[in-house]
Amino acid sequence: MMKSLFLCLFIAFLILPSNGLAGSSGEINSSSGVPDKDLRYQDFQVTEDGTISGYIVNASGRPRSGVRIDMWLTNMQETRIFWRKSLNIGDMAPQAKYMVKERYGSDPSDLVRTKFMFRIPSGANFRNN
């Protein structure tokens, strides 16, 4: 009986879409691909109504000015991009959170296994104050 229950739960976990179940969080990469020590993304998800939401966070104790972020939603193998957007956030105070709420525009049920990617574009010239 217990084996059957665990097997059913495991299969449901594999089949159910990961979007909307839990928020994705992590570090934002610099333009060279190295994680930025101060900028993070937090609680990003695709909701059932087709909205991408979450926060960009300045986790440092100092302000950041002219912050720009490229973000995209890709499959787990990073071979297909489902959606992308460039954000011009501007200035961020220490420990500030910038709320992102964007329309996805496609059927979120198509997104079985996806992940969020974030990078500071190479042309971004923000300054650490």
N, CA, C and O atoms as CSV, one atom per row, in Angstrom:
chain,resi,resn,atom,element,x,y,z
A,1,MET,N,N,0.822,-1.193,0.000
A,1,MET,CA,C,0.000,0.000,0.000
A,1,MET,C,C,0.866,1.258,0.000
A,1,MET,O,O,0.614,2.179,-0.777
A,2,MET,N,N,1.877,1.308,0.855
A,2,MET,CA,C,2.753,2.480,0.937
A,2,MET,C,C,3.543,2.651,-0.356
A,2,MET,O,O,3.754,3.773,-0.817
A,3,LYS,N,N,3.982,1.529,-0.943
A,3,LYS,CA,C,4.733,1.611,-2.196
A,3,LYS,C,C,3.867,2.206,-3.293
A,3,LYS,O,O,4.343,3.015,-4.091
A,4,SER,N,N,2.621,1.820,-3.339
A,4,SER,CA,C,1.691,2.344,-4.348
A,4,SER,C,C,1.483,3.843,-4.153
A,4,SER,O,O,1.457,4.600,-5.123
A,5,LEU,N,N,1.337,4.265,-2.914
A,5,LEU,CA,C,1.148,5.680,-2.621
A,5,LEU,C,C,2.366,6.487,-3.053
A,5,LEU,O,O,2.225,7.525,-3.700
A,6,PHE,N,N,3.556,6.019,-2.700
A,6,PHE,CA,C,4.779,6.720,-3.088
A,6,PHE,C,C,4.957,6.742,-4.605
A,6,PHE,O,O,5.397,7.745,-5.167
A,7,LEU,N,N,4.621,5.650,-5.255
A,7,LEU,CA,C,4.719,5.581,-6.708
A,7,LEU,C,C,3.764,6.581,-7.357
A,7,LEU,O,O,4.142,7.270,-8.305
A,8,CYS,N,N,2.543,6.665,-6.861
A,8,CYS,CA,C,1.570,7.627,-7.403
A,8,CYS,C,C,2.033,9.066,-7.179
A,8,CYS,O,O,1.927,9.900,-8.079
A,9,LEU,N,N,2.544,9.358,-5.989
A,9,LEU,CA,C,3.043,10.702,-5.714
A,9,LEU,C,C,4.231,11.048,-6.605
A,9,LEU,O,O,4.331,12.173,-7.093
A,10,PHE,N,N,5.123,10.101,-6.817
A,10,PHE,CA,C,6.289,10.323,-7.671
A,10,PHE,C,C,5.863,10.596,-9.115
A,10,PHE,O,O,6.376,11.518,-9.750
A,11,ILE,N,N,4.946,9.812,-9.623
A,11,ILE,CA,C,4.452,10.003,-10.999
A,11,ILE,C,C,3.739,11.352,-11.116
A,11,ILE,O,O,3.923,12.060,-12.107
A,12,ALA,N,N,2.937,11.714,-10.128
A,12,ALA,CA,C,2.249,13.014,-10.156
A,12,ALA,C,C,3.250,14.154,-10.148
A,12,ALA,O,O,3.058,15.150,-10.845
A,13,PHE,N,N,4.311,14.023,-9.371
A,13,PHE,CA,C,5.355,15.047,-9.322
A,13,PHE,C,C,6.021,15.212,-10.681
A,13,PHE,O,O,6.335,16.333,-11.081
A,14,LEU,N,N,6.238,14.123,-11.388
A,14,LEU,CA,C,6.866,14.184,-12.705
A,14,LEU,C,C,5.945,14.771,-13.764
A,14,LEU,O,O,6.402,15.454,-14.680
A,15,ILE,N,N,4.669,14.510,-13.643
A,15,ILE,CA,C,3.710,14.923,-14.672
A,15,ILE,C,C,3.221,16.347,-14.461
A,15,ILE,O,O,3.066,17.089,-15.431
A,16,LEU,N,N,2.977,16.745,-13.228
A,16,LEU,CA,C,2.413,18.063,-12.964
A,16,LEU,C,C,3.378,19.165,-13.379
A,16,LEU,O,O,4.590,19.023,-13.217
A,17,PRO,N,N,2.847,20.265,-13.912
A,17,PRO,CA,C,3.716,21.390,-14.263
A,17,PRO,C,C,4.347,21.986,-13.025
A,17,PRO,O,O,3.732,22.050,-11.961
A,18,SER,N,N,5.583,22.419,-13.180
A,18,SER,CA,C,6.286,23.017,-12.043
A,18,SER,C,C,5.911,24.473,-11.866
A,18,SER,O,O,6.158,25.043,-10.803
A,19,ASN,N,N,5.310,25.102,-12.896
A,19,ASN,CA,C,4.959,26.506,-12.762
A,19,ASN,C,C,3.814,26.668,-11.774
A,19,ASN,O,O,2.868,25.880,-11.767
A,20,GLY,N,N,3.910,27.699,-10.942
A,20,GLY,CA,C,2.862,27.990,-9.983
A,20,GLY,C,C,2.951,27.182,-8.709
A,20,GLY,O,O,2.281,27.526,-7.735
A,21,LEU,N,N,3.745,26.124,-8.665
A,21,LEU,CA,C,3.835,25.316,-7.454
A,21,LEU,C,C,4.771,25.944,-6.436
A,21,LEU,O,O,4.456,25.984,-5.247
A,22,ALA,N,N,5.905,26.427,-6.884
A,22,ALA,CA,C,6.871,27.035,-5.981
A,22,ALA,C,C,7.644,28.090,-6.743
A,22,ALA,O,O,7.864,27.965,-7.947
A,23,GLY,N,N,8.052,29.125,-6.038
A,23,GLY,CA,C,8.790,30.203,-6.678
A,23,GLY,C,C,10.241,29.840,-6.894
A,23,GLY,O,O,10.861,29.174,-6.065
A,24,SER,N,N,10.775,30.285,-8.016
A,24,SER,CA,C,12.177,30.069,-8.340
A,24,SER,C,C,12.988,31.262,-7.854
A,24,SER,O,O,12.608,32.408,-8.093
A,25,SER,N,N,14.097,31.004,-7.178
A,25,SER,CA,C,14.953,32.059,-6.643
A,25,SER,C,C,16.413,31.726,-6.903
A,25,SER,O,O,16.772,30.554,-7.019
A,26,GLY,N,N,17.261,32.754,-6.994
A,26,GLY,CA,C,18.688,32.525,-7.193
A,26,GLY,C,C,19.438,33.804,-7.503
A,26,GLY,O,O,18.904,34.903,-7.352
A,27,GLU,N,N,20.683,33.654,-7.939
A,27,GLU,CA,C,21.538,34.789,-8.255
A,27,GLU,C,C,21.375,35.202,-9.708
A,27,GLU,O,O,21.043,34.384,-10.565
A,28,ILE,N,N,21.612,36.476,-9.973
A,28,ILE,CA,C,21.590,37.008,-11.329
A,28,ILE,C,C,23.024,37.049,-11.830
A,28,ILE,O,O,23.917,37.507,-11.116
A,29,ASN,N,N,23.255,36.574,-13.053
A,29,ASN,CA,C,24.596,36.563,-13.620
A,29,ASN,C,C,24.993,37.930,-14.140
A,29,ASN,O,O,24.160,38.695,-14.625
A,30,SER,N,N,26.288,38.225,-14.029
A,30,SER,CA,C,26.824,39.437,-14.639
A,30,SER,C,C,26.896,39.229,-16.146
A,30,SER,O,O,26.580,38.145,-16.636
A,31,SER,N,N,27.305,40.245,-16.878
A,31,SER,CA,C,27.381,40.126,-18.338
A,31,SER,C,C,28.397,39.083,-18.769
A,31,SER,O,O,28.302,38.559,-19.879
A,32,SER,N,N,29.365,38.769,-17.920
A,32,SER,CA,C,30.364,37.747,-18.255
A,32,SER,C,C,29.924,36.346,-17.832
A,32,SER,O,O,30.665,35.382,-18.024
A,33,GLY,N,N,28.724,36.225,-17.258
A,33,GLY,CA,C,28.209,34.924,-16.871
A,33,GLY,C,C,28.521,34.519,-15.446
A,33,GLY,O,O,28.089,33.458,-14.995
A,34,VAL,N,N,29.268,35.351,-14.726
A,34,VAL,CA,C,29.602,35.078,-13.329
A,34,VAL,C,C,28.490,35.664,-12.455
A,34,VAL,O,O,28.052,36.788,-12.702
A,35,PRO,N,N,28.028,34.934,-11.447
A,35,PRO,CA,C,26.962,35.474,-10.604
A,35,PRO,C,C,27.354,36.801,-9.959
A,35,PRO,O,O,28.457,36.947,-9.433
A,36,ASP,N,N,26.437,37.763,-10.005
A,36,ASP,CA,C,26.614,39.045,-9.335
A,36,ASP,C,C,26.395,38.801,-7.847
A,36,ASP,O,O,25.414,38.162,-7.466
A,37,LYS,N,N,27.286,39.295,-7.008
A,37,LYS,CA,C,27.196,38.984,-5.580
A,37,LYS,C,C,26.055,39.713,-4.866
A,37,LYS,O,O,25.694,39.350,-3.746
A,38,ASP,N,N,25.481,40.747,-5.511
A,38,ASP,CA,C,24.465,41.551,-4.836
A,38,ASP,C,C,23.060,41.419,-5.405
A,38,ASP,O,O,22.089,41.568,-4.662
A,39,LEU,N,N,22.920,41.145,-6.692
A,39,LEU,CA,C,21.594,41.077,-7.299
A,39,LEU,C,C,21.073,39.646,-7.316
A,39,LEU,O,O,21.788,38.710,-7.671
A,40,ARG,N,N,19.806,39.499,-6.923
A,40,ARG,CA,C,19.174,38.192,-6.873
A,40,ARG,C,C,17.763,38.285,-7.443
A,40,ARG,O,O,17.181,39.367,-7.520
A,41,TYR,N,N,17.218,37.126,-7.843
A,41,TYR,CA,C,15.807,37.052,-8.203
A,41,TYR,C,C,15.135,36.157,-7.172
A,41,TYR,O,O,15.741,35.230,-6.636
A,42,GLN,N,N,13.867,36.458,-6.908
A,42,GLN,CA,C,13.197,35.782,-5.804
A,42,GLN,C,C,11.730,35.511,-6.152
A,42,GLN,O,O,11.024,36.383,-6.658
A,43,ASP,N,N,11.296,34.298,-5.872
A,43,ASP,CA,C,9.887,33.899,-5.987
A,43,ASP,C,C,9.310,34.070,-7.388
A,43,ASP,O,O,8.149,34.459,-7.521
A,44,PHE,N,N,10.081,33.792,-8.433
A,44,PHE,CA,C,9.559,33.889,-9.798
A,44,PHE,C,C,8.749,32.654,-10.126
A,44,PHE,O,O,9.138,31.528,-9.813
A,45,GLN,N,N,7.608,32.889,-10.767
A,45,GLN,CA,C,6.722,31.802,-11.156
A,45,GLN,C,C,5.838,32.245,-12.305
A,45,GLN,O,O,5.664,33.438,-12.554
A,46,VAL,N,N,5.285,31.269,-12.997
A,46,VAL,CA,C,4.249,31.517,-13.994
A,46,VAL,C,C,2.952,31.043,-13.363
A,46,VAL,O,O,2.801,29.864,-13.043
A,47,THR,N,N,2.025,31.960,-13.189
A,47,THR,CA,C,0.771,31.619,-12.537
A,47,THR,C,C,-0.210,31.031,-13.542
A,47,THR,O,O,0.013,31.093,-14.751
A,48,GLU,N,N,-1.279,30.472,-13.041
A,48,GLU,CA,C,-2.275,29.828,-13.891
A,48,GLU,C,C,-2.943,30.799,-14.857
A,48,GLU,O,O,-3.422,30.388,-15.914
A,49,ASP,N,N,-2.980,32.088,-14.505
A,49,ASP,CA,C,-3.596,33.073,-15.398
A,49,ASP,C,C,-2.614,33.589,-16.459
A,49,ASP,O,O,-2.950,34.501,-17.215
A,50,GLY,N,N,-1.413,33.020,-16.523
A,50,GLY,CA,C,-0.448,33.379,-17.560
A,50,GLY,C,C,0.398,34.598,-17.248
A,50,GLY,O,O,0.858,35.282,-18.162
A,51,THR,N,N,0.608,34.878,-15.972
A,51,THR,CA,C,1.423,36.010,-15.552
A,51,THR,C,C,2.748,35.510,-14.982
A,51,THR,O,O,2.782,34.544,-14.219
A,52,ILE,N,N,3.833,36.175,-15.361
A,52,ILE,CA,C,5.146,35.907,-14.756
A,52,ILE,C,C,5.341,36.951,-13.672
A,52,ILE,O,O,5.230,38.151,-13.926
A,53,SER,N,N,5.631,36.491,-12.468
A,53,SER,CA,C,5.814,37.430,-11.369
A,53,SER,C,C,6.949,36.994,-10.470
A,53,SER,O,O,7.313,35.819,-10.417
A,54,GLY,N,N,7.502,37.972,-9.761
A,54,GLY,CA,C,8.593,37.730,-8.830
A,54,GLY,C,C,9.259,39.054,-8.484
A,54,GLY,O,O,8.724,40.125,-8.770
A,55,TYR,N,N,10.440,38.966,-7.862
A,55,TYR,CA,C,11.142,40.161,-7.411
A,55,TYR,C,C,12.611,40.116,-7.844
A,55,TYR,O,O,13.243,39.060,-7.850
A,56,ILE,N,N,13.134,41.291,-8.206
A,56,ILE,CA,C,14.571,41.497,-8.350
A,56,ILE,C,C,14.996,42.189,-7.064
A,56,ILE,O,O,14.386,43.178,-6.658
A,57,VAL,N,N,16.041,41.674,-6.419
A,57,VAL,CA,C,16.431,42.150,-5.094
A,57,VAL,C,C,17.873,42.637,-5.110
A,57,VAL,O,O,18.764,41.948,-5.608
A,58,ASN,N,N,18.097,43.831,-4.562
A,58,ASN,CA,C,19.445,44.325,-4.299
A,58,ASN,C,C,19.784,43.867,-2.887
A,58,ASN,O,O,19.387,44.507,-1.914
A,59,ALA,N,N,20.507,42.778,-2.772
A,59,ALA,CA,C,20.798,42.181,-1.469
A,59,ALA,C,C,21.966,42.850,-0.759
A,59,ALA,O,O,22.331,42.441,0.344
A,60,SER,N,N,22.555,43.868,-1.369
A,60,SER,CA,C,23.716,44.517,-0.758
A,60,SER,C,C,23.286,45.631,0.191
A,60,SER,O,O,22.108,45.978,0.273
A,61,GLY,N,N,24.246,46.172,0.892
A,61,GLY,CA,C,24.007,47.287,1.799
A,61,GLY,C,C,24.269,48.626,1.146
A,61,GLY,O,O,24.355,49.640,1.838
A,62,ARG,N,N,24.398,48.656,-0.167
A,62,ARG,CA,C,24.654,49.920,-0.864
A,62,ARG,C,C,23.712,50.058,-2.061
A,62,ARG,O,O,23.231,49.060,-2.599
A,63,PRO,N,N,23.453,51.302,-2.472
A,63,PRO,CA,C,22.551,51.498,-3.613
A,63,PRO,C,C,23.187,51.054,-4.924
A,63,PRO,O,O,24.412,51.020,-5.048
A,64,ARG,N,N,22.357,50.717,-5.895
A,64,ARG,CA,C,22.792,50.402,-7.261
A,64,ARG,C,C,22.063,51.357,-8.183
A,64,ARG,O,O,20.872,51.604,-7.994
A,65,SER,N,N,22.739,51.889,-9.161
A,65,SER,CA,C,22.078,52.807,-10.082
A,65,SER,C,C,22.131,52.265,-11.503
A,65,SER,O,O,23.067,51.561,-11.882
A,66,GLY,N,N,21.114,52.604,-12.278
A,66,GLY,CA,C,21.043,52.201,-13.682
A,66,GLY,C,C,20.970,50.705,-13.896
A,66,GLY,O,O,21.575,50.191,-14.837
A,67,VAL,N,N,20.246,49.994,-13.050
A,67,VAL,CA,C,20.170,48.529,-13.147
A,67,VAL,C,C,19.281,48.125,-14.323
A,67,VAL,O,O,18.142,48.574,-14.444
A,68,ARG,N,N,19.826,47.274,-15.177
A,68,ARG,CA,C,19.081,46.652,-16.282
A,68,ARG,C,C,19.287,45.155,-16.201
A,68,ARG,O,O,20.379,44.684,-15.886
A,69,ILE,N,N,18.231,44.408,-16.486
A,69,ILE,CA,C,18.258,42.944,-16.394
A,69,ILE,C,C,17.600,42.358,-17.637
A,69,ILE,O,O,16.535,42.818,-18.051
A,70,ASP,N,N,18.221,41.355,-18.231
A,70,ASP,CA,C,17.578,40.535,-19.251
A,70,ASP,C,C,17.086,39.278,-18.550
A,70,ASP,O,O,17.826,38.654,-17.791
A,71,MET,N,N,15.840,38.909,-18.803
A,71,MET,CA,C,15.294,37.689,-18.203
A,71,MET,C,C,14.608,36.879,-19.282
A,71,MET,O,O,14.053,37.427,-20.235
A,72,TRP,N,N,14.654,35.562,-19.120
A,72,TRP,CA,C,13.985,34.689,-20.074
A,72,TRP,C,C,13.585,33.403,-19.383
A,72,TRP,O,O,14.131,33.027,-18.345
A,73,LEU,N,N,12.619,32.745,-19.989
A,73,LEU,CA,C,12.095,31.477,-19.500
A,73,LEU,C,C,12.480,30.422,-20.529
A,73,LEU,O,O,12.170,30.560,-21.713
A,74,THR,N,N,13.150,29.378,-20.082
A,74,THR,CA,C,13.690,28.366,-20.994
A,74,THR,C,C,13.361,26.963,-20.489
A,74,THR,O,O,12.937,26.777,-19.349
A,75,ASN,N,N,13.566,25.988,-21.362
A,75,ASN,CA,C,13.415,24.607,-20.903
A,75,ASN,C,C,14.624,24.249,-20.038
A,75,ASN,O,O,15.601,24.997,-20.002
A,76,MET,N,N,14.565,23.141,-19.359
A,76,MET,CA,C,15.624,22.764,-18.419
A,76,MET,C,C,16.975,22.570,-19.100
A,76,MET,O,O,18.014,22.773,-18.471
A,77,GLN,N,N,16.979,22.183,-20.370
A,77,GLN,CA,C,18.224,21.958,-21.102
A,77,GLN,C,C,18.771,23.267,-21.684
A,77,GLN,O,O,19.864,23.283,-22.250
A,78,GLU,N,N,18.026,24.346,-21.549
A,78,GLU,CA,C,18.377,25.670,-22.073
A,78,GLU,C,C,18.553,25.663,-23.587
A,78,GLU,O,O,19.401,26.376,-24.124
A,79,THR,N,N,17.743,24.849,-24.276
A,79,THR,CA,C,17.808,24.783,-25.737
A,79,THR,C,C,16.640,25.495,-26.404
A,79,THR,O,O,16.649,25.698,-27.619
A,80,ARG,N,N,15.639,25.873,-25.624
A,80,ARG,CA,C,14.469,26.544,-26.192
A,80,ARG,C,C,14.029,27.675,-25.270
A,80,ARG,O,O,13.824,27.465,-24.075
A,81,ILE,N,N,13.886,28.866,-25.825
A,81,ILE,CA,C,13.417,30.015,-25.053
A,81,ILE,C,C,11.925,30.187,-25.318
A,81,ILE,O,O,11.502,30.317,-26.467
A,82,PHE,N,N,11.130,30.187,-24.245
A,82,PHE,CA,C,9.689,30.334,-24.354
A,82,PHE,C,C,9.259,31.800,-24.310
A,82,PHE,O,O,8.263,32.180,-24.926
A,83,TRP,N,N,10.017,32.623,-23.577
A,83,TRP,CA,C,9.631,34.011,-23.360
A,83,TRP,C,C,10.878,34.779,-22.927
A,83,TRP,O,O,11.753,34.224,-22.263
A,84,ARG,N,N,10.957,36.069,-23.309
A,84,ARG,CA,C,12.067,36.904,-22.845
A,84,ARG,C,C,11.617,38.345,-22.694
A,84,ARG,O,O,10.654,38.784,-23.323
A,85,LYS,N,N,12.329,39.068,-21.851
A,85,LYS,CA,C,12.002,40.464,-21.572
A,85,LYS,C,C,13.246,41.155,-21.026
A,85,LYS,O,O,14.010,40.561,-20.266
A,86,SER,N,N,13.445,42.409,-21.416
A,86,SER,CA,C,14.491,43.248,-20.829
A,86,SER,C,C,13.828,44.224,-19.878
A,86,SER,O,O,12.827,44.856,-20.216
A,87,LEU,N,N,14.392,44.343,-18.687
A,87,LEU,CA,C,13.848,45.238,-17.665
A,87,LEU,C,C,14.809,46.398,-17.446
A,87,LEU,O,O,16.005,46.183,-17.254
A,88,ASN,N,N,14.302,47.613,-17.474
A,88,ASN,CA,C,15.069,48.787,-17.072
A,88,ASN,C,C,14.570,49.186,-15.696
A,88,ASN,O,O,13.573,49.895,-15.562
A,89,ILE,N,N,15.269,48.727,-14.687
A,89,ILE,CA,C,14.831,48.937,-13.303
A,89,ILE,C,C,15.225,50.320,-12.811
A,89,ILE,O,O,14.466,50.965,-12.088
A,90,GLY,N,N,16.404,50.776,-13.198
A,90,GLY,CA,C,16.874,52.077,-12.728
A,90,GLY,C,C,17.614,51.937,-11.414
A,90,GLY,O,O,18.351,50.972,-11.211
A,91,ASP,N,N,17.423,52.895,-10.523
A,91,ASP,CA,C,18.142,52.905,-9.245
A,91,ASP,C,C,17.459,51.998,-8.231
A,91,ASP,O,O,16.232,51.925,-8.162
A,92,MET,N,N,18.277,51.313,-7.452
A,92,MET,CA,C,17.763,50.443,-6.393
A,92,MET,C,C,18.455,50.782,-5.087
A,92,MET,O,O,19.683,50.808,-5.014
A,93,ALA,N,N,17.673,51.039,-4.067
A,93,ALA,CA,C,18.212,51.309,-2.735
A,93,ALA,C,C,18.766,50.018,-2.134
A,93,ALA,O,O,18.462,48.930,-2.623
A,94,PRO,N,N,19.576,50.128,-1.079
A,94,PRO,CA,C,20.051,48.914,-0.409
A,94,PRO,C,C,18.879,48.062,0.082
A,94,PRO,O,O,17.920,48.588,0.644
A,95,GLN,N,N,18.958,46.761,-0.130
A,95,GLN,CA,C,17.941,45.789,0.287
A,95,GLN,C,C,16.590,45.999,-0.408
A,95,GLN,O,O,15.580,45.469,0.054
A,96,ALA,N,N,16.553,46.757,-1.501
A,96,ALA,CA,C,15.293,47.035,-2.200
A,96,ALA,C,C,14.828,45.827,-3.003
A,96,ALA,O,O,15.633,45.017,-3.463
A,97,LYS,N,N,13.508,45.726,-3.162
A,97,LYS,CA,C,12.882,44.700,-3.998
A,97,LYS,C,C,12.125,45.406,-5.112
A,97,LYS,O,O,11.364,46.341,-4.861
A,98,TYR,N,N,12.337,44.956,-6.341
A,98,TYR,CA,C,11.628,45.482,-7.499
A,98,TYR,C,C,10.659,44.408,-7.959
A,98,TYR,O,O,11.075,43.321,-8.359
A,99,MET,N,N,9.359,44.709,-7.902
A,99,MET,CA,C,8.359,43.710,-8.281
A,99,MET,C,C,8.228,43.634,-9.792
A,99,MET,O,O,8.084,44.653,-10.468
A,100,VAL,N,N,8.278,42.412,-10.314
A,100,VAL,CA,C,8.089,42.156,-11.739
A,100,VAL,C,C,6.767,41.429,-11.903
A,100,VAL,O,O,6.512,40.421,-11.244
A,101,LYS,N,N,5.933,41.948,-12.784
A,101,LYS,CA,C,4.663,41.289,-13.104
A,101,LYS,C,C,4.425,41.531,-14.583
A,101,LYS,O,O,4.062,42.634,-14.993
A,102,GLU,N,N,4.630,40.494,-15.378
A,102,GLU,CA,C,4.541,40.596,-16.833
A,102,GLU,C,C,3.614,39.517,-17.373
A,102,GLU,O,O,3.508,38.429,-16.807
A,103,ARG,N,N,2.960,39.827,-18.451
A,103,ARG,CA,C,2.089,38.861,-19.118
A,103,ARG,C,C,2.944,37.866,-19.886
A,103,ARG,O,O,3.834,38.262,-20.639
A,104,TYR,N,N,2.685,36.595,-19.703
A,104,TYR,CA,C,3.437,35.551,-20.416
A,104,TYR,C,C,2.967,35.436,-21.853
A,104,TYR,O,O,3.796,35.330,-22.758
A,105,GLY,N,N,1.675,35.454,-22.091
A,105,GLY,CA,C,1.146,35.482,-23.437
A,105,GLY,C,C,0.923,34.129,-24.089
A,105,GLY,O,O,0.380,34.077,-25.192
A,106,SER,N,N,1.313,33.054,-23.467
A,106,SER,CA,C,1.055,31.710,-23.989
A,106,SER,C,C,0.354,30.902,-22.909
A,106,SER,O,O,0.197,31.353,-21.775
A,107,ASP,N,N,-0.057,29.722,-23.278
A,107,ASP,CA,C,-0.729,28.842,-22.335
A,107,ASP,C,C,0.271,28.329,-21.302
A,107,ASP,O,O,1.174,27.575,-21.663
A,108,PRO,N,N,0.142,28.711,-20.025
A,108,PRO,CA,C,1.103,28.259,-19.020
A,108,PRO,C,C,1.079,26.761,-18.780
A,108,PRO,O,O,2.031,26.225,-18.215
A,109,SER,N,N,0.021,26.063,-19.190
A,109,SER,CA,C,-0.013,24.615,-19.001
A,109,SER,C,C,0.985,23.917,-19.934
A,109,SER,O,O,1.309,22.748,-19.724
A,110,ASP,N,N,1.474,24.625,-20.963
A,110,ASP,CA,C,2.487,24.053,-21.853
A,110,ASP,C,C,3.856,23.959,-21.183
A,110,ASP,O,O,4.730,23.233,-21.657
A,111,LEU,N,N,4.044,24.682,-20.095
A,111,LEU,CA,C,5.343,24.767,-19.447
A,111,LEU,C,C,5.483,23.695,-18.375
A,111,LEU,O,O,5.241,23.956,-17.196
A,112,VAL,N,N,5.867,22.507,-18.777
A,112,VAL,CA,C,5.980,21.416,-17.818
A,112,VAL,C,C,7.248,21.560,-16.988
A,112,VAL,O,O,7.195,21.531,-15.759
A,113,ARG,N,N,8.370,21.713,-17.645
A,113,ARG,CA,C,9.642,21.859,-16.921
A,113,ARG,C,C,10.382,23.034,-17.512
A,113,ARG,O,O,10.925,22.960,-18.615
A,114,THR,N,N,10.397,24.120,-16.762
A,114,THR,CA,C,11.045,25.341,-17.230
A,114,THR,C,C,11.912,25.905,-16.119
A,114,THR,O,O,11.824,25.496,-14.961
A,115,LYS,N,N,12.756,26.860,-16.504
A,115,LYS,CA,C,13.522,27.579,-15.499
A,115,LYS,C,C,13.719,29.015,-15.951
A,115,LYS,O,O,13.750,29.319,-17.143
A,116,PHE,N,N,13.849,29.879,-14.969
A,116,PHE,CA,C,14.069,31.292,-15.213
A,116,PHE,C,C,15.566,31.558,-15.290
A,116,PHE,O,O,16.352,30.997,-14.527
A,117,MET,N,N,15.943,32.425,-16.227
A,117,MET,CA,C,17.339,32.814,-16.393
A,117,MET,C,C,17.400,34.338,-16.331
A,117,MET,O,O,16.513,35.020,-16.844
A,118,PHE,N,N,18.451,34.873,-15.702
A,118,PHE,CA,C,18.621,36.311,-15.549
A,118,PHE,C,C,20.078,36.665,-15.803
A,118,PHE,O,O,20.988,35.952,-15.381
A,119,ARG,N,N,20.286,37.788,-16.505
A,119,ARG,CA,C,21.643,38.246,-16.778
A,119,ARG,C,C,21.641,39.764,-16.923
A,119,ARG,O,O,20.703,40.352,-17.461
A,120,ILE,N,N,22.690,40.372,-16.441
A,120,ILE,CA,C,22.904,41.795,-16.676
A,120,ILE,C,C,23.435,41.919,-18.094
A,120,ILE,O,O,24.462,41.315,-18.403
A,121,PRO,N,N,22.777,42.684,-18.982
A,121,PRO,CA,C,23.237,42.760,-20.371
A,121,PRO,C,C,24.619,43.393,-20.473
A,121,PRO,O,O,24.992,44.217,-19.638
A,122,SER,N,N,25.378,43.007,-21.497
A,122,SER,CA,C,26.750,43.498,-21.645
A,122,SER,C,C,26.803,45.008,-21.843
A,122,SER,O,O,27.812,45.629,-21.510
A,123,GLY,N,N,25.752,45.609,-22.372
A,123,GLY,CA,C,25.744,47.052,-22.580
A,123,GLY,C,C,25.359,47.837,-21.334
A,123,GLY,O,O,25.408,49.067,-21.341
A,124,ALA,N,N,24.979,47.146,-20.267
A,124,ALA,CA,C,24.541,47.843,-19.045
A,124,ALA,C,C,25.743,48.469,-18.369
A,124,ALA,O,O,26.772,47.823,-18.170
A,125,ASN,N,N,25.600,49.705,-18.029
A,125,ASN,CA,C,26.694,50.432,-17.402
A,125,ASN,C,C,26.275,50.919,-16.027
A,125,ASN,O,O,26.479,52.087,-15.698
A,126,PHE,N,N,25.695,50.049,-15.224
A,126,PHE,CA,C,25.287,50.505,-13.896
A,126,PHE,C,C,26.535,50.718,-13.048
A,126,PHE,O,O,27.607,50.170,-13.308
A,127,ARG,N,N,26.342,51.530,-12.037
A,127,ARG,CA,C,27.441,51.852,-11.137
A,127,ARG,C,C,27.084,51.397,-9.734
A,127,ARG,O,O,25.943,51.549,-9.298
A,128,ASN,N,N,28.046,50.844,-9.036
A,128,ASN,CA,C,27.876,50.590,-7.602
A,128,ASN,C,C,28.250,51.863,-6.868
A,128,ASN,O,O,29.352,52.380,-7.055
A,129,ASN,N,N,27.366,52.372,-6.049
A,129,ASN,CA,C,27.665,53.607,-5.305
A,129,ASN,C,C,28.331,53.283,-4.001
A,129,ASN,O,O,28.660,54.188,-3.234
